[in-house]
Amino acid sequence: MDSRTPPGPPDGPLQPQGHNDTTRPARSWRSVLTHAGAALLGLLLGVLIGLTGNLNADKAAPSAATGTEMAIASDQPSADKVPSDGIPGDGTYVVGSDIKPGTYRSDGPQGGQTTSCYWARLSGTSGEAKDIIANEGTSGQTTVTIAATDKAFTTMGCKPWKKIG
């Protein structure tokens, strides 16, 4: 060992001899601009896709009016709008006035772009998740029993429901 070399571990590849500076090298402006440009381009593409992603959304969306709202909008009672032996289609129906309690069956999704049939038995009509007693999304025939204690029944994307019991 040489008297000019201080005692300690030898310098390795991670510690070049005579270099104890641990600060990061400055980033080049070119690198910063490249990353910022890529982020901006990604954001713009995401916005463009979001704006044009579903051009048929207004055609496939169910009516905003529920069964009760349709009955209020017209002067005719809702019983005239809903047949006693079934539920015609998309909407929210009040049990006892719009539909009768019982067991109903749907042959499944309406078809075309609609590939799922959704239904829910509700304890209220606030639109909150806590109102859901039971629900299901299915791609085939489905059966549901609506109890007299249910407040409402909602359905989206299903073929008409027929009362079977």
C-alpha positions as CSV (number, residue, x, y, z in Angstrom):
1,M,0.0,0.0,0.0
2,D,1.2,3.4,-0.9
3,S,1.4,6.1,1.7
4,R,-0.3,8.6,-0.7
5,T,-3.5,6.4,-0.9
6,P,-5.9,6.9,2.0
7,P,-7.1,3.7,3.7
8,G,-10.6,2.4,2.8
9,P,-12.4,0.4,0.2
10,P,-11.0,0.5,-3.4
11,D,-12.8,2.7,-5.9
12,G,-15.2,0.6,-8.0
13,P,-17.3,1.3,-11.1
14,L,-20.0,3.1,-9.1
15,Q,-17.4,5.4,-7.5
16,P,-15.0,6.6,-10.1
17,Q,-11.7,7.7,-8.5
18,G,-11.6,11.3,-7.5
19,H,-15.4,11.9,-8.3
20,N,-17.6,12.3,-5.2
21,D,-20.3,14.5,-6.8
22,T,-23.7,12.9,-6.2
23,T,-25.9,15.5,-7.9
24,R,-27.9,14.6,-11.0
25,P,-26.8,15.9,-14.3
26,A,-28.9,18.7,-15.7
27,R,-31.6,17.5,-18.2
28,S,-31.4,18.9,-21.7
29,W,-34.2,21.1,-22.9
30,R,-34.7,18.8,-25.8
31,S,-35.6,15.9,-23.5
32,V,-38.0,18.0,-21.5
33,L,-39.7,19.4,-24.6
34,T,-40.0,15.9,-26.2
35,H,-41.7,14.5,-23.1
36,A,-44.0,17.5,-22.7
37,G,-45.0,17.2,-26.4
38,A,-45.7,13.5,-26.1
39,A,-47.9,14.1,-23.0
40,L,-49.8,16.9,-24.8
41,L,-50.4,14.8,-27.9
42,G,-51.7,11.9,-25.7
43,L,-54.1,14.3,-24.0
44,L,-55.4,15.7,-27.2
45,L,-55.9,12.2,-28.7
46,G,-57.8,11.2,-25.5
47,V,-60.1,14.2,-25.8
48,L,-60.7,13.6,-29.5
49,I,-61.6,9.9,-28.8
50,G,-63.9,10.9,-26.0
51,L,-65.8,13.4,-28.1
52,T,-66.2,11.1,-31.1
53,G,-66.1,7.7,-29.4
54,N,-69.8,6.9,-29.5
55,L,-71.6,8.7,-32.3
56,N,-74.7,6.5,-31.8
57,A,-75.1,7.2,-28.1
58,D,-78.2,9.2,-28.6
59,K,-79.8,6.4,-30.6
60,A,-79.0,3.6,-28.2
61,A,-79.7,5.5,-24.9
62,P,-83.0,4.7,-23.2
63,S,-85.5,7.4,-22.7
64,A,-84.8,9.7,-19.8
65,A,-88.5,9.6,-18.8
66,T,-89.5,6.8,-16.4
67,G,-92.8,5.0,-16.4
68,T,-94.2,7.3,-13.8
69,E,-92.9,10.5,-15.5
70,M,-94.6,9.4,-18.8
71,A,-97.8,8.9,-16.9
72,I,-97.6,12.4,-15.4
73,A,-96.7,14.0,-18.7
74,S,-99.9,12.7,-20.3
75,D,-103.4,13.1,-18.9
76,Q,-104.0,9.3,-19.2
77,P,-103.4,7.0,-16.3
78,S,-100.2,4.9,-16.4
79,A,-102.3,1.7,-16.4
80,D,-103.3,2.5,-20.0
81,K,-99.6,2.7,-21.0
82,V,-98.5,-0.6,-19.4
83,P,-100.3,-3.8,-20.4
84,S,-101.5,-5.9,-17.5
85,D,-99.6,-9.0,-18.7
86,G,-96.2,-7.5,-19.1
87,I,-93.7,-4.7,-19.1
88,P,-93.1,-3.2,-22.6
89,G,-89.5,-2.0,-22.4
90,D,-86.9,0.4,-21.0
91,G,-88.0,2.5,-18.1
92,T,-88.7,2.6,-14.4
93,Y,-92.1,1.3,-13.3
94,V,-93.8,1.9,-9.9
95,V,-95.1,-1.4,-8.4
96,G,-98.8,-1.2,-7.8
97,S,-99.7,1.6,-10.1
98,D,-97.6,1.0,-13.3
99,I,-97.0,-2.7,-12.9
100,K,-98.4,-5.5,-10.8
101,P,-96.3,-7.7,-8.5
102,G,-95.5,-11.1,-9.9
103,T,-93.1,-13.2,-11.9
104,Y,-92.0,-11.9,-15.2
105,R,-89.7,-13.3,-18.0
106,S,-87.8,-11.5,-20.8
107,D,-86.2,-13.3,-23.7
108,G,-83.0,-11.3,-23.1
109,P,-81.3,-8.4,-24.8
110,Q,-83.1,-6.4,-27.5
111,G,-80.4,-7.3,-30.0
112,G,-78.3,-5.3,-32.5
113,Q,-75.8,-3.2,-30.6
114,T,-77.6,-4.0,-27.3
115,T,-76.0,-7.2,-26.0
116,S,-77.0,-7.0,-22.3
117,C,-80.3,-7.0,-20.5
118,Y,-80.3,-5.2,-17.2
119,W,-83.1,-5.1,-14.5
120,A,-83.3,-4.0,-10.9
121,R,-85.9,-4.3,-8.1
122,L,-86.0,-1.1,-6.1
123,S,-87.0,-0.1,-2.6
124,G,-87.2,3.6,-3.7
125,T,-86.7,5.8,-6.7
126,S,-84.0,8.2,-5.5
127,G,-81.5,6.8,-8.0
128,E,-79.0,5.8,-5.3
129,A,-77.4,2.4,-5.1
130,K,-79.0,1.8,-1.6
131,D,-82.4,1.5,-3.3
132,I,-81.4,-1.6,-5.2
133,I,-82.9,-4.8,-3.7
134,A,-81.7,-7.1,-6.4
135,N,-80.3,-6.6,-9.9
136,E,-78.8,-8.5,-12.8
137,G,-77.2,-8.0,-16.2
138,T,-77.7,-10.9,-18.5
139,S,-77.1,-11.9,-22.1
140,G,-79.9,-14.5,-22.3
141,Q,-83.4,-15.2,-21.1
142,T,-84.1,-14.0,-17.6
143,T,-86.8,-14.3,-15.0
144,V,-87.5,-12.0,-12.0
145,T,-90.1,-12.0,-9.3
146,I,-91.3,-8.5,-8.3
147,A,-92.7,-8.5,-4.7
148,A,-95.6,-6.4,-3.6
149,T,-93.2,-4.7,-1.1
150,D,-90.9,-3.5,-4.0
151,K,-91.4,0.2,-4.8
152,A,-90.3,0.1,-8.4
153,F,-88.7,-2.0,-11.1
154,T,-86.3,-0.7,-13.7
155,T,-85.2,-2.4,-17.0
156,M,-82.8,-1.4,-19.8
157,G,-81.9,-3.1,-23.0
158,C,-84.3,-6.0,-22.5
159,K,-87.0,-7.4,-24.8
160,P,-90.5,-7.0,-23.4
161,W,-91.3,-8.7,-20.1
162,K,-94.3,-11.1,-20.0
163,K,-96.0,-11.9,-16.8
164,I,-95.8,-15.7,-16.1
165,G,-97.0,-15.9,-12.5
